[in-house]
Amino acid sequence: MELKNAIYKRRSIRKYAQAQIPLEHIEKMIESAQMAPSWKNSQTARFYVAHTEKAIEEMRDCLASFNKERTENVGAFIVTTVVKGISGYVNDQPTHLGNGFECFDNGLSVQNLLLTATELGYGSLIMGLYKPEKIKELFQIPTTEEVVVVIALGKADVNPDTPPRLPLDQILTIK
Ligand SMILES: Cc1cc2nc3c(=O)[nH]c(=O)nc-3n(C[C@H](O)[C@H](O)[C@H](O)COP(=O)(O)O)c2cc1C
């Protein structure tokens, strides 16, 4: 699939049909995530995958209730975390964005992951509303990391239209 197609075809999917995802596909997604740029190549994104039926159900219990409803039948969840206090720091001092570059790096890697998922034929949904402490307990995530997003992956059972985007003249300034 052409990059442009993947960019424009990817949609947030909130209804899934039953289907499994081979682990090789998950690995391809994570490898593409690793190719994203990061602050001083610090590579602070980490990935935790729920792949068995049991782990998937445990993960669904960690989600906000409306996200739990939207993720019935998913084939996997990927939790992204950031190793805190590295990306965006110069001599232990943060920039004007505070620790914002940590999540910036994470987002860059997540978009690569989503585009690869689209190319492999999967629907996906990023979720920012979940119970972080429950997820940390489930995966035994070290205290040096913070959870960023949870990504649902599976076979889309809907084909949503593109939600409207702002017109260019509202978001673009050229001098
Ligand atoms: C950081 C982040 C958190 C999000 N959290 C949720 C969520 O908790 N539940 C949900 O259904 N969608 C969530 N979304 C999906 C957005 O609503 C969606 O990307 C947006 O409406 C644009 O639609 P599109 O992804 O189809 O282009 C989230 C997206 C991002 C980037």
The ligand as a Gaussian input file, in Angstrom:
#p B3LYP/6-31G(d) Opt

LIG

0 1
 C       -4.250000      10.760000      22.188000
 C       -5.562000      10.251000      21.638000
 C       -6.490000       9.718000      22.508000
 C       -7.696000       9.220000      22.019000
 N       -8.571000       8.627000      22.897000
 C       -9.685000       8.038000      22.407000
 C      -10.538000       7.299000      23.267000
 O      -10.296000       7.174000      24.478000
 N      -11.639000       6.701000      22.729000
 C      -11.947000       6.815000      21.397000
 O      -12.949000       6.248000      20.958000
 N      -11.149000       7.531000      20.551000
 C      -10.028000       8.111000      21.016000
 N       -9.163000       8.776000      20.147000
 C       -9.470000       8.817000      18.699000
 C       -9.868000      10.214000      18.200000
 O      -11.165000      10.527000      18.669000
 C       -9.798000      10.205000      16.666000
 O       -8.464000      10.039000      16.260000
 C      -10.359000      11.496000      16.040000
 O      -11.729000      11.629000      16.296000
 C      -10.135000      11.543000      14.527000
 O      -10.690000      10.410000      13.882000
 P       -9.794000       9.452000      12.968000
 O       -8.799000       8.768000      13.904000
 O      -10.723000       8.452000      12.352000
 O       -9.068000      10.284000      11.963000
 C       -7.980000       9.285000      20.622000
 C       -7.017000       9.831000      19.755000
 C       -5.820000      10.295000      20.242000
 C       -4.775000      10.817000      19.263000

